[in-house]
Amino acid sequence: MQIDFANLKQCHQDYKQEIEEGMLRVAREANYIMGEEVSKLEEELVDFIGGGYAITCGSGSDALLLALLALGIKSGDEVITTPFSFIATAEMIALLGAKPVFVDISLKDYNLDVHLIEHKITAKTKAILAVSLYGQPPQLNLLEAMARKYNLKLILDGAQSFGAEFLKKKDSLYGDIATTSFFPAKPLGCYGDGGAVFTKDEALALKIASLRLHGQKQRYIHQYIGIGGRLDALQAVILRIKLRNFKEVIQKRNFVALQYAKYLNEDSLVLPRVLKGRTSTFAQYTIRVKNRAKLILELENIGIPTAIHYPLGLHLQECFRGLGYQKGDFLVCERVSQEVLSLPMNPYLSEEQIQWIAHNINKRI
Ligand SMILES: *Cc1c(COP(=O)(O)O)cnc(C)c1O
């Protein structure tokens, strides 16, 4: 049996006719940048999350950059964030000349440990940038309360969690700004790069929309220094089609997760846990094991692909050497980065396949 990790080919088959016709239509109309498809997608994203404003953009990384720019984060500012994420989270802070200040994660959900934030706040701290890792939101109520108490901005990097809920509300509706990514392998993926920024604040929404178009006010008249961060019409066409079915896709991913939990032997590995009051999109199904390197090779040999999200904490990355962090600074992050293993996760995995994957893991650990 050969297992596909994200199974994007099968996903295209699901929407084949509609998507191929839509792509051809865009090609023939020659309306490639922004336009009606993009504004309709933005309306439909707002409907999906249940309020606020949605501004689509070129990628999940651009979405983070736009969020930080819109909130005025600049050189010399400090932004508190997690060391256990994709590089873009801290990279976009550093790109603006601000300083990522890392705080260790919780062993329960691998997200920022809210209780460790308070003593990292200084006079220079301007914002908290939290992540919904593997598709599960962090403790957004506590994060909002902390931001309010210290007059900080709160940004949620929801690149992995579009559609996830915290206390029955989509996580995109928390904080000052939330972002997401439509990278192909994310739960809602387009056919290239794409992303979106969400906010409940109209003035911020207008600023983000302008920043995305080089800070323009009207054509060739510029009020801010922004970026070329537009979403293509082609991607918008694809996302509009996939969004209609997305609730069902999230349900299927959760069903796959339930079946993994049923068949994997919890005595010798740690299963992911969705905590009370939250839902997950299961962007990844990530377990923790002790003998990871050996297991990866053995699984690969029998056709079971795996991935590591992520093998090295951001505080230990070469690009952040200048920040002065050392091994031992964030023990939970460092321990977890040695143990995490993401298993194949897509809505097309059958119970038989999951049982077979689980059986092959159980007998090796
Ligand atoms: C994927 C991802 C991003 C970046 O998204 P792109 O669309 O690839 O730029 C940012 N943060 C997290 C947590 C991600 O998983």
The ligand as an SDF file (V2000), in Angstrom:
LIG
                    3D

 15 15  0  0  0  0  0  0  0  0999 V2000
    2.3120   27.9670    6.1160 C   0  0  0  0  0  0  0  0  0  0  0  0
    2.5220   28.8740    7.2480 C   0  0  0  0  0  0  0  0  0  0  0  0
    2.8470   30.2330    7.0690 C   0  0  0  0  0  0  0  0  0  0  0  0
    3.1920   30.8260    5.7350 C   0  0  0  0  0  0  0  0  0  0  0  0
    2.2350   30.6870    4.7570 O   0  0  0  0  0  0  0  0  0  0  0  0
    2.6680   30.8260    3.2180 P   0  0  0  0  0  0  0  0  0  0  0  0
    1.3650   30.9060    2.5160 O   0  0  0  0  0  0  0  0  0  0  0  0
    3.4510   29.6070    2.8820 O   0  0  0  0  0  0  0  0  0  0  0  0
    3.4800   32.0620    3.0790 O   0  0  0  0  0  0  0  0  0  0  0  0
    2.9510   31.0350    8.1830 C   0  0  0  0  0  0  0  0  0  0  0  0
    2.7660   30.5500    9.4170 N   0  0  0  0  0  0  0  0  0  0  0  0
    2.4610   29.2590    9.6400 C   0  0  0  0  0  0  0  0  0  0  0  0
    2.2420   28.7970   11.0380 C   0  0  0  0  0  0  0  0  0  0  0  0
    2.3530   28.3690    8.5680 C   0  0  0  0  0  0  0  0  0  0  0  0
    2.0660   27.0830    8.7940 O   0  0  0  0  0  0  0  0  0  0  0  0
  1  2  1  0
  2  3  1  0
  2 14  2  0
  3  4  1  0
  3 10  2  0
  4  5  1  0
  5  6  1  0
  6  7  2  0
  6  8  1  0
  6  9  1  0
 10 11  1  0
 11 12  2  0
 12 13  1  0
 12 14  1  0
 14 15  1  0
M  END
$$$$
